[in-house]
Amino acid sequence: MKIKISRKHFIKKGIFAALSLNILNSYSSLFHKTYSTKQFRYRNLGRSGLKVTSLGMGATRTTEPAVIKAALNNGINFFDTGRVYAGGNNEVMLGKVFEGIRNRVIIQSKVHVTGQEKLDFKDGVKETIKSMELSVHESMKALNTDYIDVMLLHGMSRPEITYHEEIMMFMEKIRKEGKVKAIGFSSHSNMIELIRKNNEILFYDVVMCPFNHKGSYIHSMSKRYSEWDQPALIEQLKIASNNNIGIVAMKTTSGGPFQPESKETAAYEDAVRWVIQHDFICSATVGMANFEEIAENVKAME
């Protein structure tokens, strides 16, 4: 059967194809562009022995492997994920993207402390530790790796849990076994107290916490508002840095775009730059969902 195509329809299809090709070529140039590593600031992640780019990627905002590859090909080597993100599928995606190039990337994942209310009981502690062991195993399997560079306790706020003897013993155990290279915790609230405690005992290698120019943020998903004492946080982060503890900043653009005095408009790129210009920050992990956001944020790392 022969299909007839009108001249008008043919022209429309041709224009659309040309536009699509231009868009694809634009994305392709970003995807394949690889900057010289000399253009970027690599920083020691505290005492971990790991070197990370000052801009890291929060991988949770995308389900597209091509976006992860674009970040990698544009110089980013530090990728943040977690066991609970997308039901474990975020780790699976990263594992597939990094297959064969595992030594080029630094992967940070997270483990939940489940059953926190049971930690006062012997059987409850055993149950929690068993759950955490399974979570770490599942993360390694999903990421298709025999080690994870950084493993964090996920979303900590209570000192009695973060510094629970059995939890600390578990984290030390997975590090000694070589399952992870560095251990730490992430925190969205009460982080100043948690960091202050770590500055006293120097147990965790890495701390991940919110830090931006505004000193507050609104969560993109839950719309939860959070703020902190910026001077107090900076004081503890400086002490941590002097103690050779790696500091990873999150929610770096959640405070909105930033306008330096030298510029006429505010930009998210400058919000990222504001964070990483602080020498106590090892890396600012930014959630990036598409090629445009990668292109914008990478400028802050140059």
C-alpha positions as CSV (number, residue, x, y, z in Angstrom):
1,M,0.0,0.0,0.0
2,K,1.4,3.3,-1.0
3,I,1.0,6.2,1.4
4,K,0.7,9.7,-0.1
5,I,2.2,12.6,1.8
6,S,1.2,16.1,1.0
7,R,3.9,18.8,0.3
8,K,2.7,20.8,3.3
9,H,2.9,17.7,5.5
10,F,6.4,16.9,4.1
11,I,7.7,20.4,4.9
12,K,6.3,20.3,8.4
13,K,7.9,16.9,9.0
14,G,11.2,18.2,7.6
15,I,11.2,21.3,9.9
16,F,10.4,19.2,12.9
17,A,13.1,16.7,12.1
18,A,15.6,19.6,11.7
19,L,14.7,21.1,15.0
20,S,14.8,17.7,16.7
21,L,18.3,17.1,15.2
22,N,19.5,20.5,16.5
23,I,18.2,19.7,20.0
24,L,19.8,16.3,19.9
25,N,23.1,17.7,18.6
26,S,23.0,20.3,21.5
27,Y,22.4,17.5,24.0
28,S,25.0,15.3,22.4
29,S,27.7,18.0,22.6
30,L,27.0,18.3,26.4
31,F,26.9,14.5,26.7
32,H,30.2,13.9,25.1
33,K,32.1,17.1,26.2
34,T,34.8,16.2,28.6
35,Y,36.6,19.1,30.4
36,S,40.2,18.9,31.4
37,T,40.5,17.9,35.1
38,K,42.8,20.9,35.6
39,Q,39.8,23.2,35.3
40,F,38.1,21.7,38.3
41,R,38.7,21.8,42.0
42,Y,39.4,18.4,43.5
43,R,39.3,18.4,47.2
44,N,40.2,15.8,49.8
45,L,37.1,14.3,51.5
46,G,38.6,14.8,54.9
47,R,40.7,11.9,56.2
48,S,38.9,9.4,53.9
49,G,41.7,9.4,51.3
50,L,39.1,10.1,48.6
51,K,39.3,13.1,46.2
52,V,36.0,14.5,45.1
53,T,35.0,17.3,42.7
54,S,33.8,20.4,44.5
55,L,30.5,19.9,42.7
56,G,28.8,16.5,43.3
57,M,25.6,15.2,41.8
58,G,22.6,14.3,43.9
59,A,21.4,11.5,41.6
60,T,17.9,11.1,43.0
61,R,16.3,13.8,40.8
62,T,16.6,11.8,37.6
63,T,15.7,8.4,36.3
64,E,17.6,9.0,33.0
65,P,21.0,7.3,32.7
66,A,22.0,9.8,30.0
67,V,21.8,12.6,32.6
68,I,24.2,10.7,34.9
69,K,26.5,10.1,32.0
70,A,26.4,13.8,31.1
71,A,27.4,14.8,34.6
72,L,30.3,12.3,34.5
73,N,31.5,13.4,31.1
74,N,31.4,17.0,32.2
75,G,33.9,16.3,35.0
76,I,31.8,15.4,38.1
77,N,33.2,12.4,39.9
78,F,31.1,12.4,43.1
79,F,27.6,10.9,43.1
80,D,25.2,10.7,46.0
81,T,22.4,8.1,46.3
82,G,20.7,6.0,48.9
83,R,19.0,2.7,49.5
84,V,15.5,4.1,49.8
85,Y,15.6,6.4,46.7
86,A,13.1,5.2,44.1
87,G,12.7,1.9,46.0
88,G,16.4,1.0,45.4
89,N,16.2,1.7,41.6
90,N,18.4,4.9,41.9
91,E,21.3,2.7,43.0
92,V,20.5,0.2,40.2
93,M,20.6,3.0,37.6
94,L,24.0,4.2,38.9
95,G,25.3,0.6,39.0
96,K,24.5,0.2,35.3
97,V,25.9,3.6,34.3
98,F,29.2,3.0,36.1
99,E,29.7,-0.5,34.9
100,G,33.3,-0.8,33.6
101,I,34.3,2.6,34.9
102,R,33.9,2.1,38.7
103,N,37.4,3.4,39.4
104,R,36.4,6.8,37.9
105,V,33.7,7.7,40.3
106,I,33.2,8.2,44.1
107,I,29.8,6.8,45.2
108,Q,28.1,7.9,48.4
109,S,25.1,5.9,49.6
110,K,23.0,5.8,52.8
111,V,21.6,3.2,55.2
112,H,18.6,3.8,57.5
113,V,18.7,3.0,61.2
114,T,15.4,1.1,61.4
115,G,13.5,0.3,64.6
116,Q,15.1,3.1,66.6
117,E,12.6,2.8,69.3
118,K,13.8,-0.8,69.9
119,L,17.5,0.1,70.5
120,D,17.0,0.1,74.3
121,F,16.4,-3.7,74.1
122,K,18.9,-6.4,73.3
123,D,16.7,-8.2,70.7
124,G,15.7,-4.8,69.2
125,V,19.4,-3.9,68.7
126,K,20.0,-7.3,67.0
127,E,17.0,-6.7,64.7
128,T,18.2,-3.2,63.8
129,I,21.8,-4.3,63.0
130,K,20.6,-7.2,60.9
131,S,18.4,-4.8,58.9
132,M,21.3,-2.5,58.4
133,E,23.6,-5.3,57.3
134,L,21.0,-6.4,54.7
135,S,20.6,-2.8,53.5
136,V,24.4,-2.4,52.9
137,H,24.5,-5.8,51.1
138,E,21.5,-4.7,48.9
139,S,23.2,-1.4,48.1
140,M,26.4,-3.1,47.0
141,K,24.4,-5.5,44.8
142,A,22.3,-2.8,43.3
143,L,25.4,-0.6,42.6
144,N,27.1,-3.6,41.1
145,T,30.2,-3.0,43.2
146,D,32.2,-4.8,45.9
147,Y,32.7,-1.6,47.9
148,I,31.0,1.7,48.4
149,D,33.2,4.7,48.9
150,V,31.1,6.5,51.5
151,M,28.3,5.1,53.6
152,L,26.1,7.4,55.7
153,L,23.5,6.9,58.3
154,H,20.5,8.4,56.7
155,G,18.7,11.5,58.0
156,M,20.0,11.5,61.6
157,S,18.7,14.0,64.2
158,R,19.1,12.3,67.6
159,P,22.5,12.0,69.2
160,E,21.5,9.0,71.2
161,I,20.9,7.1,68.0
162,T,23.7,8.6,65.9
163,Y,26.2,7.7,68.6
164,H,24.6,4.5,69.9
165,E,27.4,2.1,70.8
166,E,26.0,-0.7,68.6
167,I,25.4,1.5,65.6
168,M,28.9,2.9,65.8
169,M,30.3,-0.7,66.1
170,F,28.4,-1.7,63.0
171,M,29.7,1.3,61.0
172,E,33.2,0.6,62.1
173,K,32.8,-3.1,61.2
174,I,31.7,-2.5,57.6
175,R,34.7,-0.1,57.2
176,K,37.1,-2.7,58.6
177,E,35.7,-5.4,56.3
178,G,36.3,-3.1,53.3
179,K,32.7,-2.9,52.3
180,V,33.0,0.9,52.6
181,K,36.0,3.3,52.6
182,A,34.5,6.0,54.8
183,I,31.6,6.3,57.3
184,G,29.4,9.2,58.3
185,F,25.9,10.5,58.7
186,S,23.5,12.9,56.9
187,S,21.3,15.2,58.9
188,H,18.5,17.6,58.0
189,S,17.8,18.8,61.5
190,N,19.7,19.2,64.8
191,M,22.9,18.9,62.7
192,I,24.8,21.5,64.8
193,E,24.5,19.3,67.9
194,L,25.4,16.1,66.0
195,I,28.4,17.8,64.4
196,R,29.5,19.2,67.7
197,K,29.5,15.7,69.2
198,N,31.5,14.3,66.3
199,N,34.0,17.2,66.8
200,E,34.5,15.9,70.3
201,I,35.0,12.2,69.6
202,L,36.1,12.3,66.0
203,F,34.4,9.0,65.0
204,Y,32.7,9.7,61.7
205,D,34.8,10.5,58.6
206,V,32.1,12.4,56.7
207,V,29.2,14.7,57.6
208,M,26.5,15.7,55.1
209,C,24.2,18.5,56.0
210,P,22.2,21.4,54.5
211,F,24.2,24.6,53.7
212,N,23.3,27.5,51.5
213,H,23.4,31.3,51.4
214,K,20.0,31.7,52.9
215,G,20.3,29.5,55.9
216,S,17.0,27.8,55.3
217,Y,15.2,25.8,52.6
218,I,11.8,24.4,51.6
219,H,11.9,20.8,50.7
220,S,11.1,20.3,47.0
221,M,8.9,17.3,47.6
222,S,7.4,17.5,51.1
223,K,7.4,21.4,51.1
224,R,8.8,21.2,54.7
225,Y,10.5,24.4,55.8
226,S,13.7,24.2,57.7
227,E,16.2,26.8,59.0
228,W,19.3,26.8,61.1
229,D,21.6,29.1,63.0
230,Q,24.0,29.9,60.2
231,P,26.9,31.3,62.3
232,A,26.7,28.4,64.7
233,L,26.7,25.9,61.9
234,I,29.7,27.5,60.1
235,E,31.6,27.5,63.4
236,Q,31.1,23.7,63.8
237,L,31.8,23.0,60.1
238,K,35.1,24.9,60.4
239,I,36.1,22.9,63.5
240,A,35.2,19.7,61.7
241,S,37.3,20.7,58.7
242,N,40.2,21.5,61.0
243,N,39.7,18.0,62.5
244,N,40.0,16.6,58.9
245,I,36.3,15.5,58.7
246,G,34.9,15.6,55.2
247,I,32.0,18.0,54.8
248,V,29.4,17.5,52.1
249,A,26.8,20.2,51.6
250,M,23.2,19.5,50.5
251,K,20.2,21.7,49.8
252,T,22.7,24.1,48.3
253,T,20.2,25.5,45.8
254,S,17.1,25.0,47.9
255,G,17.6,28.5,49.3
256,G,17.0,29.9,45.8
257,P,19.3,31.7,43.4
258,F,22.0,33.9,44.7
259,Q,23.0,37.4,43.4
260,P,26.6,38.5,44.0
261,E,27.3,42.2,44.2
262,S,29.2,42.0,40.9
263,K,26.1,40.7,39.0
264,E,22.8,42.2,38.0
265,T,20.7,39.1,38.4
266,A,20.6,36.1,40.7
267,A,21.4,32.6,39.5
268,Y,21.4,29.1,40.8
269,E,25.0,28.7,39.5
270,D,26.0,31.5,41.9
271,A,24.2,29.8,44.8
272,V,26.4,26.7,44.2
273,R,29.5,28.9,43.8
274,W,28.6,30.6,47.2
275,V,28.7,27.2,48.9
276,I,31.9,25.8,47.4
277,Q,33.9,29.0,47.9
278,H,33.9,28.1,51.6
279,D,37.1,26.1,52.0
280,F,35.6,23.8,54.7
281,I,33.2,22.4,52.1
282,C,34.6,19.4,50.3
283,S,31.7,19.0,47.9
284,A,28.3,20.5,47.2
285,T,25.9,17.8,46.0
286,V,23.3,19.3,43.8
287,G,20.2,17.4,42.6
288,M,20.3,17.8,38.8
289,A,17.4,16.5,36.7
290,N,18.4,17.4,33.1
291,F,21.2,18.5,30.8
292,E,20.5,22.2,31.3
293,E,20.9,22.0,35.0
294,I,24.2,20.2,34.6
295,A,25.5,22.8,32.2
296,E,24.6,25.6,34.5
297,N,26.0,24.1,37.7
298,V,29.2,22.9,36.2
299,K,30.2,26.5,35.6
300,A,30.5,27.0,39.3
301,M,33.2,24.3,39.4
302,E,35.4,25.8,36.8
